[in-house]
Amino acid sequence: MKKISAVLIGLAMLLVFQAGSVFAESKLDGVVNDLIGAPYVTAGTTTKGFDCSGFTMYVFNKLGVSIPHASRSQAGLGKKVAKSDLIAGDLVFFNTNGKGISHVGIYVGDGKFAHSSSSKGVTISALSDSYYVKRYVTGRRVMSQDTFEKYADDPSDETDGGNESD
């Protein structure tokens, strides 16, 4: 009985530790995870603090893609993607102020997106959260297929030791 219990516990632990984000081990995952918890700063574009579009601009810059620092401007990039067709690395846009697109995040898979929230800083939220469901506007695919495959999909083969400073 002890052997069976040990095997079951081992299998359970293996499953728990192998579960993770939809894009686990990718370069995109690494960049986003390094920023979780960074504070919200109006007009912020560095690890000292981000606003929503500063966060997306920073992440995409790390992946070799230049995008402007304004959610409305970012919403005009790439091609429109249906919510059901979102893939990790797509931008997701929201109307949070009643005046059109005013918030942006990066879809990370499994119905979740990374963004800089004015109340929480850089965090991961669910598109299904009632706040975001009511305010969702569109998704946009900004990365080319080659860029996606290079950065969002493939495992990271780089380590930077986290010594970067802004």
Backbone as CSV, one residue per row, in Angstrom:
resi,resn,N_x,N_y,N_z,CA_x,CA_y,CA_z,C_x,C_y,C_z
1,MET,0.824,-1.198,0.000,0.000,0.000,0.000,0.862,1.252,0.000
2,LYS,1.990,1.234,0.756,2.869,2.398,0.804,3.472,2.687,-0.560
3,LYS,3.819,1.626,-1.309,4.408,1.817,-2.637,3.405,2.471,-3.582
4,ILE,2.171,2.034,-3.535,1.135,2.609,-4.392,0.924,4.074,-4.035
5,SER,0.859,4.386,-2.761,0.689,5.775,-2.323,1.854,6.630,-2.787
6,ALA,3.067,6.108,-2.664,4.251,6.866,-3.071,4.224,7.121,-4.579
7,VAL,3.837,6.121,-5.346,3.757,6.275,-6.799,2.691,7.313,-7.168
8,LEU,1.538,7.238,-6.533,0.470,8.196,-6.812,0.873,9.621,-6.439
9,ILE,1.532,9.768,-5.311,2.000,11.105,-4.902,3.039,11.611,-5.899
10,GLY,3.935,10.734,-6.326,4.948,11.113,-7.311,4.321,11.547,-8.625
11,LEU,3.333,10.807,-9.088,2.642,11.174,-10.330,1.901,12.500,-10.179
12,ALA,1.256,12.689,-9.056,0.538,13.936,-8.813,1.504,15.118,-8.824
13,MET,2.650,14.954,-8.173,3.640,16.042,-8.147,4.170,16.322,-9.538
14,LEU,4.402,15.278,-10.313,4.881,15.449,-11.675,3.881,16.258,-12.491
15,LEU,2.607,15.929,-12.371,1.572,16.659,-13.105,1.484,18.104,-12.649
16,VAL,1.548,18.335,-11.365,1.459,19.697,-10.840,2.617,20.540,-11.344
17,PHE,3.832,20.003,-11.299,4.987,20.799,-11.684,5.148,20.923,-13.189
18,GLN,4.498,20.068,-13.960,4.581,20.213,-15.404,3.474,21.105,-15.934
19,ALA,2.442,21.315,-15.157,1.393,22.227,-15.578,1.947,23.631,-15.428
20,GLY,1.482,24.522,-16.226,1.969,25.897,-16.160,1.239,26.699,-17.186
21,SER,1.851,27.765,-17.620,1.189,28.574,-18.623,1.178,27.816,-19.940
22,VAL,0.312,28.249,-20.816,0.193,27.612,-22.115,1.494,27.746,-22.898
23,PHE,2.240,28.804,-22.635,3.485,28.996,-23.362,4.692,28.862,-22.443
24,ALA,4.608,27.903,-21.503,5.696,27.675,-20.554,7.007,27.448,-21.294
25,GLU,8.080,27.934,-20.705,9.422,27.752,-21.223,9.709,28.556,-22.482
26,SER,8.806,29.402,-22.945,9.081,30.198,-24.137,9.775,31.488,-23.751
27,LYS,10.357,32.151,-24.736,10.995,33.447,-24.492,9.951,34.471,-24.063
28,LEU,8.781,34.421,-24.666,7.708,35.334,-24.281,7.354,35.124,-22.817
29,ASP,7.227,33.888,-22.420,6.925,33.546,-21.031,7.977,34.127,-20.098
30,GLY,9.233,33.980,-20.460,10.309,34.477,-19.620,10.261,35.990,-19.456
31,VAL,10.043,36.704,-20.551,9.980,38.168,-20.484,8.809,38.597,-19.611
32,VAL,7.637,38.024,-19.842,6.447,38.402,-19.071,6.636,38.051,-17.595
33,ASN,7.078,36.834,-17.309,7.238,36.411,-15.909,8.214,37.299,-15.149
34,ASP,9.258,37.775,-15.822,10.223,38.664,-15.170,9.605,39.994,-14.765
35,LEU,8.483,40.355,-15.378,7.862,41.656,-15.124,6.679,41.599,-14.161
36,ILE,6.202,40.396,-13.844,5.056,40.270,-12.938,5.391,40.975,-11.626
37,GLY,4.472,41.821,-11.193,4.660,42.552,-9.952,5.255,43.941,-10.128
38,ALA,5.763,44.258,-11.346,6.268,45.622,-11.571,5.113,46.588,-11.335
39,PRO,5.375,47.722,-10.733,4.281,48.645,-10.407,3.687,49.333,-11.627
40,TYR,2.467,49.824,-11.449,1.830,50.652,-12.469,2.346,52.074,-12.305
41,VAL,2.772,52.679,-13.397,3.177,54.082,-13.419,2.595,54.694,-14.685
42,THR,1.856,55.790,-14.547,1.294,56.473,-15.708,2.416,56.828,-16.677
43,ALA,2.249,56.468,-17.932,3.224,56.697,-19.005,4.516,55.915,-18.811
44,GLY,4.537,54.937,-17.892,5.738,54.161,-17.610,6.089,53.182,-18.709
45,THR,7.385,53.082,-18.995,7.863,52.191,-20.053,9.080,51.384,-19.619
46,THR,9.386,51.358,-18.324,10.563,50.630,-17.844,10.162,49.706,-16.698
47,THR,11.097,48.878,-16.287,10.822,47.940,-15.197,10.588,48.659,-13.873
48,LYS,10.858,49.940,-13.817,10.536,50.726,-12.616,9.032,50.984,-12.531
49,GLY,8.328,50.799,-13.640,6.882,50.972,-13.673,6.363,51.082,-15.090
50,PHE,5.191,50.494,-15.322,4.585,50.465,-16.653,3.143,50.935,-16.602
51,ASP,2.718,51.611,-17.672,1.289,51.692,-17.927,0.997,50.534,-18.873
52,CYS,-0.243,50.356,-19.276,-0.581,49.151,-20.047,0.155,49.080,-21.386
53,SER,0.166,50.177,-22.132,0.811,50.138,-23.443,2.332,50.206,-23.321
54,GLY,2.834,50.797,-22.245,4.271,50.766,-21.996,4.748,49.347,-21.736
55,PHE,3.915,48.576,-21.031,4.224,47.170,-20.772,4.276,46.378,-22.082
56,THR,3.241,46.512,-22.915,3.221,45.744,-24.166,4.350,46.185,-25.091
57,MET,4.629,47.493,-25.126,5.722,48.005,-25.950,7.058,47.422,-25.480
58,TYR,7.278,47.376,-24.178,8.510,46.842,-23.608,8.680,45.359,-23.953
59,VAL,7.624,44.575,-23.735,7.701,43.135,-24.009,7.978,42.888,-25.486
60,PHE,7.246,43.551,-26.361,7.443,43.334,-27.795,8.834,43.786,-28.226
61,ASN,9.342,44.867,-27.644,10.691,45.316,-27.958,11.710,44.237,-27.591
62,LYS,11.510,43.578,-26.447,12.390,42.486,-26.022,12.343,41.318,-27.004
63,LEU,11.233,41.218,-27.749,11.071,40.137,-28.716,11.422,40.593,-30.132
64,GLY,11.979,41.810,-30.243,12.423,42.297,-31.548,11.335,42.923,-32.394
65,VAL,10.208,43.296,-31.774,9.094,43.897,-32.512,8.851,45.294,-31.939
66,SER,8.909,46.296,-32.801,8.700,47.679,-32.369,7.227,48.055,-32.536
67,ILE,6.613,48.506,-31.439,5.228,48.982,-31.486,5.165,50.316,-30.747
68,PRO,4.185,51.156,-31.087,4.085,52.473,-30.445,3.602,52.382,-28.997
69,HIS,3.754,53.488,-28.285,3.343,53.552,-26.880,1.992,54.244,-26.753
70,ALA,0.960,53.579,-27.185,-0.421,54.052,-27.010,-1.336,52.900,-27.389
71,SER,-2.258,52.546,-26.497,-3.125,51.400,-26.773,-3.938,51.603,-28.053
72,ARG,-4.433,52.814,-28.297,-5.205,53.064,-29.528,-4.347,52.858,-30.767
73,SER,-3.097,53.297,-30.718,-2.188,53.105,-31.852,-1.871,51.624,-32.039
74,GLN,-1.642,50.924,-30.936,-1.349,49.492,-31.024,-2.526,48.725,-31.622
75,ALA,-3.738,49.198,-31.377,-4.938,48.514,-31.879,-5.051,48.578,-33.395
76,GLY,-4.292,49.438,-34.031,-4.315,49.530,-35.481,-3.257,48.677,-36.156
77,LEU,-2.462,47.977,-35.369,-1.378,47.165,-35.919,-1.848,45.757,-36.259
78,GLY,-1.078,45.093,-37.110,-1.308,43.684,-37.396,-2.669,43.401,-37.989
79,LYS,-3.172,42.219,-37.680,-4.490,41.841,-38.213,-5.425,41.448,-37.079
80,LYS,-6.697,41.691,-37.305,-7.722,41.374,-36.312,-7.810,39.858,-36.133
81,VAL,-7.988,39.439,-34.880,-8.091,38.020,-34.557,-9.339,37.822,-33.699
82,ALA,-10.154,36.849,-34.069,-11.335,36.521,-33.264,-10.890,36.059,-31.881
83,LYS,-11.686,36.374,-30.880,-11.361,35.995,-29.503,-11.092,34.490,-29.394
84,SER,-11.843,33.706,-30.129,-11.684,32.245,-30.076,-10.413,31.760,-30.779
85,ASP,-9.765,32.631,-31.554,-8.559,32.264,-32.294,-7.284,32.867,-31.720
86,LEU,-7.374,33.491,-30.543,-6.200,34.105,-29.945,-5.121,33.069,-29.651
87,ILE,-3.867,33.467,-29.877,-2.720,32.634,-29.519,-1.780,33.487,-28.667
88,ALA,-0.917,32.828,-27.902,0.041,33.546,-27.062,0.797,34.554,-27.907
89,GLY,0.878,35.780,-27.394,1.567,36.847,-28.104,0.639,37.819,-28.795
90,ASP,-0.639,37.475,-28.936,-1.596,38.413,-29.533,-1.911,39.514,-28.524
91,LEU,-2.171,40.698,-29.027,-2.594,41.802,-28.167,-4.101,41.751,-27.993
92,VAL,-4.571,42.067,-26.806,-6.009,42.131,-26.526,-6.328,43.534,-26.016
93,PHE,-7.456,44.075,-26.478,-7.792,45.473,-26.210,-9.151,45.593,-25.532
94,PHE,-9.243,46.629,-24.696,-10.434,46.845,-23.877,-10.821,48.313,-23.886
95,ASN,-12.115,48.558,-23.671,-12.641,49.909,-23.489,-12.956,50.041,-22.007
96,THR,-12.046,50.653,-21.263,-12.211,50.756,-19.813,-12.721,52.122,-19.358
97,ASN,-12.807,53.061,-20.298,-13.228,54.404,-19.905,-14.459,54.905,-20.654
98,GLY,-15.058,54.038,-21.479,-16.250,54.430,-22.229,-15.968,55.283,-23.447
99,LYS,-14.695,55.464,-23.783,-14.323,56.328,-24.903,-13.511,55.593,-25.956
100,GLY,-13.726,54.314,-26.120,-12.959,53.538,-27.092,-11.819,52.795,-26.416
101,ILE,-10.903,52.289,-27.226,-9.801,51.480,-26.695,-8.962,52.302,-25.729
102,SER,-8.806,51.754,-24.525,-8.066,52.463,-23.484,-7.192,51.536,-22.640
103,HIS,-7.178,50.236,-22.959,-6.355,49.289,-22.204,-5.925,48.166,-23.134
104,VAL,-4.693,47.677,-22.918,-4.145,46.615,-23.754,-3.370,45.630,-22.885
105,GLY,-3.367,44.385,-23.324,-2.581,43.341,-22.675,-2.090,42.358,-23.715
106,ILE,-1.340,41.363,-23.275,-0.796,40.330,-24.158,-1.420,38.998,-23.780
107,TYR,-2.086,38.372,-24.748,-2.697,37.071,-24.503,-1.593,36.057,-24.230
108,VAL,-1.749,35.265,-23.162,-0.735,34.278,-22.796,-1.237,32.842,-22.901
109,GLY,-2.470,32.675,-23.357,-3.023,31.338,-23.506,-3.956,30.991,-22.356
110,ASP,-4.703,29.936,-22.536,-5.605,29.422,-21.507,-6.611,30.477,-21.029
111,GLY,-7.003,31.384,-21.940,-7.992,32.398,-21.597,-7.458,33.518,-20.723
112,LYS,-6.144,33.669,-20.656,-5.542,34.671,-19.766,-4.677,35.651,-20.546
113,PHE,-4.482,36.829,-19.936,-3.622,37.827,-20.558,-2.801,38.541,-19.496
114,ALA,-1.612,38.974,-19.896,-0.715,39.745,-19.033,-0.910,41.215,-19.361
115,HIS,-0.915,42.051,-18.326,-1.119,43.486,-18.539,-0.655,44.244,-17.312
116,SER,-0.551,45.560,-17.460,-0.238,46.412,-16.322,-1.532,47.068,-15.877
117,SER,-2.016,46.617,-14.754,-3.265,47.103,-14.166,-2.968,48.297,-13.271
118,SER,-3.814,49.319,-13.355,-3.588,50.495,-12.516,-3.701,50.166,-11.032
119,SER,-4.390,49.086,-10.685,-4.531,48.727,-9.273,-3.543,47.661,-8.808
120,LYS,-3.006,46.837,-9.732,-2.150,45.719,-9.334,-0.758,45.741,-9.946
121,GLY,-0.506,46.631,-10.885,0.747,46.579,-11.619,0.692,45.435,-12.620
122,VAL,1.853,44.942,-13.031,1.886,43.871,-14.031,1.363,42.591,-13.396
123,THR,0.355,42.025,-14.036,-0.339,40.860,-13.505,-0.906,40.037,-14.649
124,ILE,-1.445,38.888,-14.313,-2.151,38.034,-15.278,-3.605,37.999,-14.853
125,SER,-4.501,38.225,-15.808,-5.940,38.190,-15.536,-6.621,37.287,-16.552
126,ALA,-7.821,36.876,-16.230,-8.610,36.042,-17.140,-9.508,36.915,-18.005
127,LEU,-9.560,36.592,-19.285,-10.493,37.298,-20.168,-11.929,37.089,-19.706
128,SER,-12.155,36.016,-18.952,-13.503,35.700,-18.478,-13.889,36.465,-17.218
129,ASP,-12.941,37.203,-16.605,-13.296,38.043,-15.453,-14.403,38.989,-15.887
130,SER,-15.412,39.158,-15.052,-16.575,39.966,-15.447,-16.179,41.373,-15.890
131,TYR,-15.183,41.967,-15.250,-14.743,43.314,-15.621,-14.258,43.345,-17.066
132,TYR,-13.446,42.355,-17.457,-12.858,42.344,-18.795,-13.830,41.830,-19.856
133,VAL,-14.707,40.915,-19.508,-15.704,40.423,-20.465,-16.536,41.587,-20.998
134,LYS,-16.967,42.448,-20.099,-17.815,43.585,-20.480,-17.072,44.626,-21.306
135,ARG,-15.754,44.654,-21.200,-14.973,45.731,-21.812,-14.101,45.285,-22.986
136,TYR,-14.097,43.989,-23.291,-13.270,43.465,-24.387,-13.709,44.075,-25.721
137,VAL,-12.729,44.512,-26.515,-13.030,45.101,-27.821,-12.539,44.210,-28.955
138,THR,-11.246,43.850,-28.946,-10.684,43.100,-30.070,-9.347,42.486,-29.697
139,GLY,-8.907,41.585,-30.549,-7.567,41.021,-30.464,-6.846,41.315,-31.765
140,ARG,-5.539,41.517,-31.687,-4.733,41.800,-32.874,-3.477,40.942,-32.850
141,ARG,-3.150,40.388,-33.997,-1.911,39.612,-34.147,-0.870,40.528,-34.771
142,VAL,0.110,40.902,-33.973,1.124,41.856,-34.388,2.386,41.152,-34.873
143,MET,2.712,40.036,-34.261,3.918,39.305,-34.653,3.673,38.498,-35.914
144,SER,4.663,38.507,-36.801,4.604,37.645,-37.974,4.716,36.195,-37.511
145,GLN,4.392,35.276,-38.386,4.497,33.856,-38.033,5.933,33.496,-37.674
146,ASP,6.909,34.054,-38.414,8.320,33.779,-38.116,8.708,34.282,-36.736
147,THR,8.276,35.499,-36.405,8.593,36.066,-35.097,7.913,35.265,-34.000
148,PHE,6.648,34.904,-34.230,5.926,34.099,-33.251,6.679,32.800,-32.978
149,GLU,7.073,32.116,-34.042,7.765,30.844,-33.873,9.109,31.026,-33.187
150,LYS,9.770,32.147,-33.446,11.082,32.391,-32.852,10.982,32.732,-31.367
151,TYR,9.998,33.547,-30.980,9.958,34.063,-29.622,8.810,33.566,-28.750
152,ALA,7.648,33.415,-29.309,6.495,33.088,-28.481,6.307,31.597,-28.324
153,ASP,6.773,30.837,-29.281,6.474,29.418,-29.291,7.658,28.547,-28.895
154,ASP,8.861,28.911,-29.329,10.025,28.071,-29.075,10.559,28.257,-27.665
155,PRO,11.104,27.194,-27.096,11.709,27.324,-25.763,12.872,28.308,-25.798
156,SER,13.065,28.957,-24.697,14.162,29.911,-24.596,15.486,29.165,-24.563
157,ASP,16.435,29.661,-25.344,17.769,29.079,-25.302,18.757,30.093,-24.748
158,GLU,18.207,31.147,-24.135,19.048,32.187,-23.569,18.793,32.291,-22.074
159,THR,19.822,32.675,-21.365,19.655,33.028,-19.959,20.339,34.352,-19.763
160,ASP,19.666,35.269,-19.062,20.282,36.576,-18.868,20.612,36.834,-17.405
161,GLY,20.279,35.920,-16.543,20.612,36.062,-15.143,19.860,37.166,-14.436
162,GLY,18.973,37.844,-15.149,18.158,38.871,-14.532,18.942,40.087,-14.068
163,ASN,20.069,40.382,-14.725,20.907,41.494,-14.280,20.658,42.784,-15.039
164,GLU,19.613,42.861,-15.801,19.344,44.056,-16.584,18.852,45.188,-15.695
165,SER,19.269,46.381,-16.013,18.750,47.540,-15.292,18.307,48.576,-16.292
166,ASP,17.333,49.378,-15.882,16.814,50.433,-16.760,17.354,51.769,-16.352
